[in-house]
Amino acid sequence: MRVLSGMDTSLLSERKSLFSFLALYIFLTLIILSLSSLMYYKFQKEIMLNSHLPKLQEYAKDVIGRIKEMHSSLLKDNYYPRYSSFKSAIYDADHIKIFSLLENEEIDFKSVLYKKDGVIHFIKEPDLYYLGAKYVVIEVKDNGDWLVEVRQNIVIFGSLFLLFMAVLGYFLVNLFLRPMKNSLLLLNNFIKDTTHELNTPVSTILTNIETIPQEELPPKLLKKIKRIEIAARTISHIYQDLSYLLLHQRLSSNLQEIDVNELIAQRIEYFKTLADSKKINIKFHKSPSKLKADRKKMARLIDNLLSNAIKYNKIGGEIIITTFPKGFIIEDSGVGIPQDKLKKIFERYIRVQNSEGGFGIGLHIVSMIAKEFNLKIDIDSRLNSYTKVSVRW
């Protein structure tokens, strides 16, 4: 599995909540805007149609009068009336065309007044069936001026509405996230204070242990001292991880060429007491290996990989570390990583086994450092067999 990024879980949680709220807010805003625009369009359409109604009624009255005359006189020179300002047609009771001058002959006989395809139709029923006509249809062209104005108003007022909703949304988002931000701030301050208080006594314990002439101690007392040292180093390791998580955004990187073999050897020595307590044999196969990065951060990366290799190893197991010009590999004979956790192993608070110690932040820190220095990390693991972590650059 390859590390692509390391994201702070608190920020991720905050972003997920924010995106969920924004998605719902934007969806509701667009629904309101769409419905309002549709209602406004229909309202303006009705106003436009009603403004044409008196004129259309006059046209229909004139056409009915003419066909009434044609029906009564039956003169040879009678012909269907034609007008320059409108067009008309007559239909029988079965909606069958008797005569038509219409441009659009798709008639909606269920409506009296409507607009369709750029024309306005008005349907009038004469008192009597003159010339067999049940319906008289009047057609006038719709110049579309009202529609241009409607679109302009929708754009203008819609933009103002979106601006208003954006400002309102900004305040609602801040109001929505304020309790979460306050909780995260309190949690971070608590962790900062706790880790700060831990540092001094742990450092004092380790310093005093190093000054004790252990070769002069009785075996039983030496064993107790070793246990104290292991506990102190474990607490110190947790302190350093928590401090890095809280301060990594403010930590600048001092790039320098690092002898990877020398750095790994130092970290092996640091964890020697912890490895010896589980009778773990560490094998170190060296090849020339150099890397330009921040030494302290690379030490933190190696520490977390070594710590996991020891923590999740079996009693009497082994760790094999191999360096090569463009990377190194740390392989242990431990419990392995379940496949369902392998894809999420670099997420914060994800732990391989709940029975083991730790907070599940070690590999998260590894992924953060790897991202900063463009390192590629691959993990190969088999449950109850091994875990092999490859770091390449």
Secondary structure, 3 states (H helix, E strand, C coil): CECCCCCCHHHHHHHHHHHHHHHHHHHHHHHHHHHHHHHHHHHHHHHHHHHHHHHHHHHHHHHHHHHHHHHHHCCCCCCCCCCCCCEEEEECCCCCEEEECCCCCCCCCCCCEEEECCEEEEEECCCCCHHHCCEEEEEEECCCHHHHHHHHHHHHHHHHHHHHHHHHHHHHHHHHHHHHHHHHHHHHHHHHHHHHHHHHHHHHHHHHHHHCCHHHCCHHHHHHHHHHHHHHHHHHHHHHHHHHHHHHHHCCCCEEEEEHHHHHHHHHHHCHHHHHHCCCEEEEECCCCEEEEEHHHHHHHHHHHHHHHHHCCCCCCEEEEEEECCEEEEEECCCCCCHHHHCCCCCCCCCCCCCCCCCCCHHHHHHHHHHHCCCEEEEEEECCCEEEEEEEC
